[in-house]
Amino acid sequence: MVGASLAIALAHRGLRLALIEAYTPGAETQPSYDDRTVALSWGSRCILEGMQVWDAMAGQVEPIKTIHISDRGHFGATRLRHEEERVEALGYVAENRVLGEVLYRRLQQSSNAGIH
């Protein structure tokens, strides 16, 4: 995810980029893009929007609306709510598989970034 994201972020700078992968894009054995999930912050969403990949994945992520932080058996707790922060969501939960597919599709659309 890191290499693909960096290649997309740099592609508009006029650089010729080559992403070297150990696995063929879309391969069933690609360990990075499996059914595990990643929590993306609001800031990560903003970055993905700037990379023009957010819209392709927005319908496949789950918004984080409330975060409860506590330490069982100890005094105190904190709750964060998206309404109080005036954002659509505090973050998002996305499957690695979804993020990987979107990143690879975006790379394939780039005229100066390739996957090898």
Phi and psi in degrees as GROMACS dihedral restraints (atoms count N, CA, C in turn):
[ dihedral_restraints ]
;  ai    aj    ak    al  type     phi  dphi    fc
    3     4     5     6     1   -66.4    20    10
    4     5     6     7     1   -47.5    20    10
    6     7     8     9     1   -64.2    20    10
    7     8     9    10     1   -44.1    20    10
    9    10    11    12     1   -64.1    20    10
   10    11    12    13     1   -42.7    20    10
   12    13    14    15     1   -63.2    20    10
   13    14    15    16     1   -43.5    20    10
   15    16    17    18     1   -64.4    20    10
   16    17    18    19     1   -43.0    20    10
   18    19    20    21     1   -60.7    20    10
   19    20    21    22     1   -41.6    20    10
   21    22    23    24     1   -66.7    20    10
   22    23    24    25     1   -43.4    20    10
   24    25    26    27     1   -63.7    20    10
   25    26    27    28     1   -32.5    20    10
   27    28    29    30     1   -91.9    20    10
   28    29    30    31     1   -14.4    20    10
   30    31    32    33     1   -58.9    20    10
   31    32    33    34     1   -35.6    20    10
   33    34    35    36     1   -77.4    20    10
   34    35    36    37     1    -2.2    20    10
   36    37    38    39     1   -84.9    20    10
   37    38    39    40     1     3.2    20    10
   39    40    41    42     1    85.0    20    10
   40    41    42    43     1     8.2    20    10
   42    43    44    45     1   -86.0    20    10
   43    44    45    46     1   148.2    20    10
   45    46    47    48     1   -91.4    20    10
   46    47    48    49     1   123.7    20    10
   48    49    50    51     1  -121.8    20    10
   49    50    51    52     1   144.3    20    10
   51    52    53    54     1  -129.2    20    10
   52    53    54    55     1   122.5    20    10
   54    55    56    57     1   -95.5    20    10
   55    56    57    58     1   117.2    20    10
   57    58    59    60     1   -95.1    20    10
   58    59    60    61     1   120.0    20    10
   60    61    62    63     1  -119.9    20    10
   61    62    63    64     1   144.5    20    10
   63    64    65    66     1   -76.0    20    10
   64    65    66    67     1   -20.7    20    10
   66    67    68    69     1  -121.3    20    10
   67    68    69    70     1   146.0    20    10
   69    70    71    72     1   -64.4    20    10
   70    71    72    73     1   135.9    20    10
   72    73    74    75     1   -54.3    20    10
   73    74    75    76     1   132.2    20    10
   75    76    77    78     1    84.8    20    10
   76    77    78    79     1    -0.6    20    10
   78    79    80    81     1   -64.9    20    10
   79    80    81    82     1   138.0    20    10
   81    82    83    84     1   -61.7    20    10
   82    83    84    85     1   -23.9    20    10
   84    85    86    87     1   -90.5    20    10
   85    86    87    88     1     1.8    20    10
   87    88    89    90     1   -63.3    20    10
   88    89    90    91     1   108.6    20    10
   90    91    92    93     1   -71.8    20    10
   91    92    93    94     1   -22.4    20    10
   93    94    95    96     1   -75.7    20    10
   94    95    96    97     1   -27.5    20    10
   96    97    98    99     1  -113.0    20    10
   97    98    99   100     1    67.1    20    10
   99   100   101   102     1  -111.2    20    10
  100   101   102   103     1  -159.1    20    10
  102   103   104   105     1   -84.5    20    10
  103   104   105   106     1     3.4    20    10
  105   106   107   108     1   -65.5    20    10
  106   107   108   109     1   162.8    20    10
  108   109   110   111     1  -119.1    20    10
  109   110   111   112     1   161.3    20    10
  111   112   113   114     1  -130.8    20    10
  112   113   114   115     1   141.6    20    10
  114   115   116   117     1   -94.4    20    10
  115   116   117   118     1   122.5    20    10
  117   118   119   120     1  -105.7    20    10
  118   119   120   121     1   131.1    20    10
  120   121   122   123     1   -74.9    20    10
  121   122   123   124     1   169.5    20    10
  123   124   125   126     1   -59.5    20    10
  124   125   126   127     1   -39.6    20    10
  126   127   128   129     1   -62.4    20    10
  127   128   129   130     1   -37.4    20    10
  129   130   131   132     1   -63.9    20    10
  130   131   132   133     1   -38.5    20    10
  132   133   134   135     1   -59.7    20    10
  133   134   135   136     1   -44.2    20    10
  135   136   137   138     1   -60.8    20    10
  136   137   138   139     1   -40.4    20    10
  138   139   140   141     1   -65.4    20    10
  139   140   141   142     1   -45.8    20    10
  141   142   143   144     1   -63.7    20    10
  142   143   144   145     1   -33.0    20    10
  144   145   146   147     1   -64.6    20    10
  145   146   147   148     1   -43.8    20    10
  147   148   149   150     1   -62.6    20    10
  148   149   150   151     1   -29.0    20    10
  150   151   152   153     1   -85.6    20    10
  151   152   153   154     1    -0.9    20    10
  153   154   155   156     1    62.1    20    10
  154   155   156   157     1    39.9    20    10
  156   157   158   159     1  -119.8    20    10
  157   158   159   160     1   -15.1    20    10
  159   160   161   162     1   -61.0    20    10
  160   161   162   163     1   -46.2    20    10
  162   163   164   165     1   -58.0    20    10
  163   164   165   166     1   -33.5    20    10
  165   166   167   168     1   -71.3    20    10
  166   167   168   169     1   -19.9    20    10
  168   169   170   171     1  -115.7    20    10
  169   170   171   172     1    -9.3    20    10
  171   172   173   174     1   -54.7    20    10
  172   173   174   175     1   -37.1    20    10
  174   175   176   177     1   -77.6    20    10
  175   176   177   178     1    -5.2    20    10
  177   178   179   180     1  -116.0    20    10
  178   179   180   181     1    12.8    20    10
  180   181   182   183     1  -114.8    20    10
  181   182   183   184     1   158.2    20    10
  183   184   185   186     1  -110.1    20    10
  184   185   186   187     1   123.1    20    10
  186   187   188   189     1   -70.9    20    10
  187   188   189   190     1   145.1    20    10
  189   190   191   192     1   -98.5    20    10
  190   191   192   193     1   110.5    20    10
  192   193   194   195     1   -95.2    20    10
  193   194   195   196     1   -31.9    20    10
  195   196   197   198     1  -138.2    20    10
  196   197   198   199     1   140.4    20    10
  198   199   200   201     1  -124.6    20    10
  199   200   201   202     1   126.9    20    10
  201   202   203   204     1  -111.5    20    10
  202   203   204   205     1   123.9    20    10
  204   205   206   207     1  -120.0    20    10
  205   206   207   208     1   123.8    20    10
  207   208   209   210     1  -156.2    20    10
  208   209   210   211     1   167.8    20    10
  210   211   212   213     1  -125.0    20    10
  211   212   213   214     1   104.7    20    10
  213   214   215   216     1   -49.0    20    10
  214   215   216   217     1   132.7    20    10
  216   217   218   219     1    85.5    20    10
  217   218   219   220     1    -2.0    20    10
  219   220   221   222     1  -120.0    20    10
  220   221   222   223     1   156.5    20    10
  222   223   224   225     1   -71.4    20    10
  223   224   225   226     1   142.3    20    10
  225   226   227   228     1    97.5    20    10
  226   227   228   229     1   151.3    20    10
  228   229   230   231     1  -160.3    20    10
  229   230   231   232     1   156.7    20    10
  231   232   233   234     1  -129.3    20    10
  232   233   234   235     1   139.9    20    10
  234   235   236   237     1  -127.4    20    10
  235   236   237   238     1   129.5    20    10
  237   238   239   240     1  -109.9    20    10
  238   239   240   241     1   135.8    20    10
  240   241   242   243     1  -127.8    20    10
  241   242   243   244     1   137.7    20    10
  243   244   245   246     1   -60.4    20    10
  244   245   246   247     1   -34.4    20    10
  246   247   248   249     1   -62.2    20    10
  247   248   249   250     1   -40.1    20    10
  249   250   251   252     1   -67.8    20    10
  250   251   252   253     1   -28.7    20    10
  252   253   254   255     1   -90.8    20    10
  253   254   255   256     1    -4.0    20    10
  255   256   257   258     1    58.2    20    10
  256   257   258   259     1    43.5    20    10
  258   259   260   261     1  -129.3    20    10
  259   260   261   262     1   158.0    20    10
  261   262   263   264     1   -62.1    20    10
  262   263   264   265     1   -36.6    20    10
  264   265   266   267     1  -157.5    20    10
  265   266   267   268     1   153.8    20    10
  267   268   269   270     1   -75.4    20    10
  268   269   270   271     1   -23.9    20    10
  270   271   272   273     1  -178.2    20    10
  271   272   273   274     1  -168.7    20    10
  273   274   275   276     1  -145.4    20    10
  274   275   276   277     1   149.5    20    10
  276   277   278   279     1  -106.4    20    10
  277   278   279   280     1   125.7    20    10
  279   280   281   282     1  -129.7    20    10
  280   281   282   283     1   142.8    20    10
  282   283   284   285     1   -73.7    20    10
  283   284   285   286     1   138.6    20    10
  285   286   287   288     1   -56.8    20    10
  286   287   288   289     1   -36.1    20    10
  288   289   290   291     1   -61.2    20    10
  289   290   291   292     1   -43.2    20    10
  291   292   293   294     1   -64.9    20    10
  292   293   294   295     1   -48.6    20    10
  294   295   296   297     1   -61.3    20    10
  295   296   297   298     1   -43.2    20    10
  297   298   299   300     1   -61.5    20    10
  298   299   300   301     1   -44.1    20    10
  300   301   302   303     1   -63.0    20    10
  301   302   303   304     1   -41.8    20    10
  303   304   305   306     1   -66.4    20    10
  304   305   306   307     1   -43.0    20    10
  306   307   308   309     1   -63.1    20    10
  307   308   309   310     1   -44.9    20    10
  309   310   311   312     1   -65.2    20    10
  310   311   312   313     1   -39.9    20    10
  312   313   314   315     1   -61.3    20    10
  313   314   315   316     1   -41.8    20    10
  315   316   317   318     1   -65.5    20    10
  316   317   318   319     1   -39.7    20    10
  318   319   320   321     1   -62.8    20    10
  319   320   321   322     1   -40.2    20    10
  321   322   323   324     1   -65.6    20    10
  322   323   324   325     1   -25.1    20    10
  324   325   326   327     1   -80.7    20    10
  325   326   327   328     1   -15.9    20    10
  327   328   329   330     1   -78.1    20    10
  328   329   330   331     1   135.2    20    10
  330   331   332   333     1   -81.8    20    10
  331   332   333   334     1   -15.8    20    10
  333   334   335   336     1  -124.4    20    10
  334   335   336   337     1    16.6    20    10
  336   337   338   339     1  -131.1    20    10
  337   338   339   340     1   128.6    20    10
  339   340   341   342     1  -126.6    20    10
  340   341   342   343     1   160.3    20    10
  342   343   344   345     1  -111.4    20    10
  343   344   345   346     1   127.7    20    10
